[in-house]
Amino acid sequence: MKKYLLFLGLFGATALSSCEKFLDVNSNPNNPVVSTPNFLLPNVISNGIQTQMFTALRTPYITQYVVSRTANSGGNDQYYFTNAQSTNTFNYSYFYSGGNIPQLIQVAQAEGSVYYVGAGKIMQALILAHVTDMLGDVPYTEAYQGGANYTPKYDSQQSIYAVINQLCDEGVVELSKPASANFRAFYATSPSESGDILYKGDPAKWVRLAYSLKARQAQHLTKKQSYSPAAVLALCDKGFTSTADDAQINFQVAVAPLSNTTNIFGTTRSNFGTAVFSSNVVKYLNGTTFPGVTDPRFGILVPTTSAGVDPGAGTAAGTNVTPGTTFTDFYGSWYARDLGYFEAITYHELQFIRAEAAFRAGNKTLALASLKEGIRAHMAKVGQGGSNAVPPVTFPAISSAQISAYLASSAVAQTEAALTTLRPIMEQKYIAMFLNPDSWSDLRRLDFDPAIYVNFVYPTRTVNPVVAGQTDPTRRYPRRLLPGATEVLYNPNAIAKLFSDAGATTNDDYVTKPLWFDMP
């Protein structure tokens, strides 16, 4: 018996020693602390673009694509906001997507996967561009440190714009290298899809995305003395060449363990059950703004039964619903398909950027051609027909003949001489940028000009009195979103500095303060 006990004791000591060594040199395989870039990039892409998608829960009310279904609701369309409404915009930028980019770039550089380095930098630029255009000053130099720093300082929007350009340029350098310089396949479908889920491994499309983003950001600066329409046009020339280049995410049927893979605008996620289409957008489509011209996108962007509602007015029960259902008319939109997609930046947007820059440069020939191409591209994209399963909506196809007829109509400038103001360009861009958050950037830098946005209706019922009471009439509109609720909780000193720098004392006052890009 003593022999067996001795043996057991020796075995136990040996086992314990081995266990200690095991714990010293091994990690839990079910809880990895590092990954390869092909498994990091899909998250960065999907959550990075979803950053804009979650912001689009708010901005369509500001830009009057939609308004509240209930009268006097005190909602976003009447310029009431909360910090919680900005939390997803901030958190997706810095945690769910942006926080993975430094590791993506680090491991990609270490193994020599230059295309992943480039894509990571361009995605970081895309995310930063959106979050700064919505919130203003944001963290960068002290960001992405996780638990090591919950209180990063906020960098100025001017410096963030410079970082965006730098990241795009650096990304272009990496993605312009030959395939032989890239270690890991940029996209793979086996054993599962990984890598570049945005462009399926086409580095040239990433380069065009970088230049398109640079063009968008440069066009935001029309109030600045440094603004150069020629520089914007040069960027457009290197940007998207067709709708096939559009940066967008496609939604899919959720397969366990996935969840919430349907459209943020769709019926399954039910975020817009209290919204209806505004009178502003409906008038552009139904022949009111352009008498005698019904837009072929009427019945696609919004149902033909939509009458439109002004902000604060509300709608009577049973009106402005999707035909044959009890759903609000919002769910009769092509953009509200559960398995549709969300556009971050597109070819048709780039054409309108080119048109505006050309107009400002005095090149009306190019301005007119780009205006018409932007309209054509958007109509061709949304006019493919199809249906929406819930509710049962069938969307009409738009023929090339219909597109040609609209382009030849009085809704579109027909000659260079007709381009006397920005209105013909910007109102068509507004229609084509349907629900996109960056429409708000245009409205702000153009000060919600009623000579351009002729259908825009200032809320007259229960509008936020602090916003409406601003002395400067151009400041009686929201110019920024509030800081996210998580930052108010965990980084209060930085938030206090934001308010102090803006000269604001309350949340309601803060949203009226223009951002750097929105000032001369």
Residue pairs with C-beta under 8 A, 6 or more apart in sequence:
27 33
34 103
34 107
35 103
35 107
36 107
36 111
36 184
37 104
37 107
37 108
37 111
37 113
37 116
37 120
37 184
37 195
38 116
38 184
38 185
38 188
38 194
38 195
39 194
40 100
40 103
40 104
40 107
41 104
41 116
41 119
41 120
41 123
41 194
41 195
41 196
41 197
42 193
42 194
42 195
42 197
43 96
43 97
43 100
44 97
44 100
44 101
44 104
44 119
44 120
44 123
45 119
45 123
45 196
45 197
45 198
45 249
46 97
46 197
46 249
47 92
47 96
47 97
48 92
48 97
48 98
48 123
48 126
48 127
49 126
49 247
49 248
49 249
49 342
49 344
50 92
50 96
50 97
50 249
50 264
50 342
51 88
51 89
51 92
51 93
51 97
51 127
51 130
51 131
52 130
52 342
52 344
52 436
52 437
53 249
53 264
53 342
54 88
54 89
54 92
54 264
55 88
55 89
55 130
55 134
55 437
55 481
56 264
56 265
56 342
56 435
56 436
56 437
57 85
57 88
57 264
57 271
58 76
58 81
58 85
58 86
58 481
59 134
59 437
59 439
59 440
60 66
60 275
60 435
61 67
61 68
61 75
61 76
61 77
61 275
61 311
62 76
62 77
62 79
62 440
62 443
62 477
62 478
63 430
63 439
63 440
63 443
64 77
64 278
64 280
64 281
64 311
64 455
64 456
64 457
65 277
65 278
65 280
65 281
65 434
65 435
65 439
66 77
66 272
66 275
66 276
66 277
66 278
66 330
67 77
67 275
67 276
67 277
67 278
67 309
67 310
67 311
67 312
67 313
68 75
68 76
68 77
68 78
68 274
68 275
68 276
68 311
68 312
68 314
69 273
69 274
69 275
69 276
69 309
69 314
69 315
69 320
69 328
70 274
70 314
71 312
71 313
71 314
71 461
72 312
72 314
72 461
72 462
73 274
73 312
73 314
73 462
74 80
74 462
74 464
75 274
76 85
77 278
77 311
77 312
77 459
78 311
78 312
78 459
78 461
78 462
78 463
78 464
79 459
79 463
79 464
79 467
79 468
79 477
79 478
79 511
80 464
80 508
81 478
81 481
81 482
81 507
81 511
82 482
82 485
82 507
83 482
83 483
83 484
83 485
83 488
83 507
84 484
84 485
85 481
85 482
86 134
86 135
86 481
86 482
86 483
86 484
86 485
87 484
87 485
87 486
88 484
89 130
89 131
89 134
89 135
89 481
89 484
90 131
90 135
90 138
90 483
90 484
90 486
90 487
91 484
91 486
92 98
92 127
93 127
93 128
93 130
93 131
93 138
94 139
94 143
94 144
97 123
97 127
98 124
98 127
98 128
98 143
98 144
99 144
99 146
101 120
101 123
101 124
101 127
101 144
102 144
104 116
104 120
105 116
105 117
105 120
105 121
108 114
108 116
108 117
108 120
108 184
109 117
111 183
111 184
112 181
112 182
112 183
113 182
113 183
113 184
113 186
114 174
114 175
114 177
114 181
114 182
114 183
115 174
115 175
115 177
115 182
115 186
115 196
115 203
115 206
116 182
116 184
116 186
116 195
117 171
117 174
118 170
118 171
118 172
118 173
118 174
118 175
118 203
118 206
119 171
119 175
119 186
119 196
119 198
119 206
120 171
121 167
121 168
121 170
121 171
121 174
122 167
122 168
122 171
122 172
122 175
122 206
122 209
122 210
122 213
124 167
125 163
125 164
125 165
125 167
125 168
125 171
125 210
125 213
126 209
126 213
126 247
126 344
126 345
128 138
128 140
128 160
128 163
128 164
128 167
129 164
129 213
129 216
129 217
130 344
130 437
131 138
132 138
132 157
132 160
132 161
132 164
132 515
133 220
133 437
133 438
133 441
133 515
133 517
134 437
134 440
134 480
134 481
135 480
135 481
135 483
135 484
136 157
136 480
136 498
136 502
136 515
136 516
137 154
137 155
137 156
137 157
137 160
137 498
137 501
138 154
138 155
138 157
138 160
139 152
139 153
139 154
139 155
139 494
140 155
140 159
140 160
140 163
141 152
141 153
141 155
142 149
142 152
142 153
143 152
145 152
150 490
150 491
151 490
151 491
151 493
151 494
152 491
152 494
153 494
154 494
154 497
154 498
155 163
156 516
157 515
157 516
157 517
158 516
161 217
161 221
161 516
161 517
164 213
164 214
164 217
165 214
165 217
168 210
168 211
168 213
168 214
169 210
171 206
171 210
172 207
172 210
172 211
175 203
175 204
175 206
175 207
175 210
176 203
176 207
184 195
185 195
185 201
186 195
186 196
186 201
186 203
187 194
187 195
187 196
187 197
187 199
187 200
187 201
188 194
188 195
195 201
196 202
196 206
198 205
198 206
198 247
198 249
199 205
199 206
199 209
205 245
207 238
208 238
208 239
208 240
208 241
208 245
209 239
209 240
209 245
209 247
209 345
211 235
211 236
211 238
211 239
212 235
212 236
212 239
212 240
212 245
212 247
212 345
212 349
212 350
213 345
214 235
215 232
215 235
215 236
215 239
215 350
215 353
215 354
215 357
216 345
216 349
216 350
216 353
216 438
218 227
218 228
218 231
218 232
218 235
219 232
219 353
219 356
219 357
220 441
220 445
220 517
221 227
221 517
222 360
222 445
223 445
223 517
223 518
223 519
223 520
224 517
224 520
225 520
229 357
229 358
229 360
229 361
230 361
232 353
232 354
232 357
233 354
233 357
233 358
233 361
233 363
233 366
236 350
236 353
236 354
236 357
239 245
239 350
240 246
240 346
240 347
240 350
241 347
242 347
242 377
243 346
243 347
243 348
243 377
243 380
243 381
244 347
245 347
246 343
246 345
246 346
246 347
246 381
247 343
247 344
247 345
247 346
248 341
248 342
248 343
248 344
248 346
249 341
249 342
249 344
250 339
250 340
250 341
251 261
251 262
251 263
251 266
251 338
251 339
251 340
251 341
251 342
252 261
252 262
252 339
253 261
253 262
253 339
254 260
254 261
254 262
260 269
262 268
262 269
262 338
262 339
263 269
263 336
263 337
263 338
263 339
263 340
263 341
263 342
264 271
264 342
265 271
265 272
265 330
265 333
265 335
265 336
265 340
265 342
265 435
266 331
266 336
266 337
266 338
266 339
266 340
267 327
267 331
267 336
267 338
267 390
267 391
268 338
268 390
272 328
272 330
272 331
272 336
273 327
273 328
273 330
274 328
275 328
275 330
276 306
276 308
276 309
276 315
276 320
276 328
276 329
276 330
277 302
277 306
277 308
277 309
277 320
277 329
277 330
277 333
278 308
278 309
278 310
278 311
278 457
279 307
279 308
279 309
279 310
279 455
279 457
280 308
280 453
280 455
280 456
280 457
281 301
281 302
281 308
281 431
281 434
281 455
282 288
282 302
282 306
282 307
282 308
283 289
283 308
283 455
284 290
284 295
284 427
284 430
284 431
284 455
285 294
285 295
285 297
285 298
285 301
285 302
285 431
286 294
286 295
286 298
286 304
286 306
287 293
287 294
288 455
289 411
289 427
289 454
289 455
290 409
290 410
290 411
291 410
292 410
293 406
293 409
293 410
293 411
295 406
295 411
295 431
296 379
296 383
296 396
296 398
296 402
296 403
296 406
297 378
297 379
297 382
297 383
297 398
297 431
298 304
299 395
299 396
300 333
300 334
300 382
300 383
300 395
300 396
300 398
301 333
301 334
301 335
301 382
301 431
301 434
302 329
302 332
302 333
303 322
303 323
303 329
303 332
303 333
303 393
305 320
305 321
305 323
305 329
305 332
306 320
306 329
306 332
307 319
307 320
308 320
309 315
309 320
310 457
310 459
310 460
311 457
311 458
311 459
311 461
311 463
312 459
312 460
312 461
312 462
312 463
313 461
320 328
320 329
321 327
321 328
321 329
322 328
322 329
322 331
322 332
322 391
322 393
323 332
323 393
324 391
324 392
325 331
325 391
325 392
327 391
330 336
331 388
331 391
331 393
332 388
332 391
332 393
334 340
334 382
334 386
334 388
334 395
335 434
335 435
336 388
337 386
337 388
338 388
338 389
338 390
343 436
345 438
346 381
347 377
348 374
348 375
348 377
348 378
348 381
348 432
349 374
349 429
349 432
349 433
349 436
349 438
351 370
351 371
351 373
351 374
351 377
352 370
352 371
352 374
352 425
352 426
352 428
352 429
352 432
352 433
354 366
354 370
355 366
355 367
355 368
355 370
355 371
355 374
355 425
355 429
356 367
356 422
356 425
356 426
356 429
358 364
358 365
358 366
358 367
358 370
359 367
359 419
359 422
359 425
364 416
364 419
365 416
367 416
367 419
367 425
368 413
368 415
368 416
368 419
371 412
371 413
371 419
371 424
371 425
371 428
372 407
372 412
374 428
374 429
374 432
375 403
375 406
375 407
375 412
375 428
375 432
376 403
376 407
378 431
378 432
379 398
379 402
379 403
379 406
380 398
380 403
382 398
383 396
383 397
383 398
383 399
383 402
383 403
384 397
385 394
385 395
385 396
385 397
386 394
386 395
387 393
387 394
387 395
388 394
388 395
406 412
408 414
412 424
412 428
413 419
413 424
418 424
419 425
421 451
421 452
422 446
422 452
423 451
423 452
423 454
426 442
426 446
426 452
426 453
427 452
427 453
427 454
429 439
429 442
430 439
430 442
430 453
433 439
433 442
441 517
443 453
443 456
443 477
444 477
444 479
444 514
444 515
444 518
445 517
445 518
446 452
446 453
447 474
448 456
448 474
448 477
450 456
458 476
459 468
464 508
466 506
466 508
466 509
466 512
467 476
467 477
467 478
467 508
467 511
467 512
468 476
469 476
470 476
470 512
475 512
475 513
475 514
476 512
477 512
478 511
478 512
479 511
479 512
479 513
479 514
479 515
479 518
480 510
480 511
480 513
480 514
480 515
481 511
482 507
482 510
482 511
483 495
483 498
487 494
487 495
488 495
498 510
499 505
499 510
502 510
502 513
503 513
504 510
504 512
504 513
